[in-house]
């Protein structure tokens, strides 16, 4: 295990009302914490004879619970790739072969997705967080084929008239047309990867078209985002922007904006086109300037009950991870701003207030899943933990002077 014990201290004058707050994070200590929470979860998953049912995956945990709630792996459980992804990240940190074995065991439950028609756009979350990280670390050729096949499956949802992927085939009727949600940006990474690793160039063309249309129609002039853009199914003409998981059609849903920040940072990395770099900085600055003091957003920036509204630690973890990457692309002034903001987010997430700690095996608490549906409010969420451990690994690479994404 890497026992590097680097502490970064920043005066946060530039960020928060010129207080002398010190922002401190010890990446090795926090990654060790993640590892011990993972060991706890694996123990919780074992039955009395020590067996794990790999078909059952952790997805959320109510604030008062001590263990994860589990769901069966299936095509419409969009969160099933995060737990194997967490195990791969932990294996990357620890080099522990038992963790590698568990990562393989959970990852391989998702192979069926490469062989069945697309249910919706979430295939990237499902397969790139699991098989993608697995292939990155092991170069297992069978994993590569699963990713390539799944990328082709995701591409079947592309509508050339609208120029975007249909995010939710099941919602065409209720939303009134072809729908494209902000979260869908995240799944483009698998298409870019496939195009560079033996798949068709058309996959990258689809990703670029989707990114451009989303930039045009899922944002308001102030760079805040609509969760959903609806297009005419046949002509592809844009109809309206609206919400599904946010407070209102015109509000800034925290995780939607977080997906946008992560998504366009990744799209700039994959394309090298500076229009995305310019755009993501505007979407980021809009987000940063409206954060509360601890940099963990309320679930929606326009929730009417702020400051009593629930927070969303998942949005904070997603943004922290992407800002560390963005800091490596931005000019020096912006780079410092984004790195300090990311470290401040991670410092808050790593405090007793936001950690599962001894009470529960999740890394984090106080995330919000689907507020309007009343589900997973003020809860631990598996994707919050996934982007938290990813951000810690990225910060550790920055500390070591290594490329942040590899
Ligand atoms: N992709 C679904 C969500 O962000 O809740």
Boltz pocket constraint, residues with backbone or C-beta under 6 A from the ligand:
constraints:
  - pocket:
      binder: B
      contacts: [[A, 183], [A, 245], [A, 255], [A, 369]]
      max_distance: 6.0
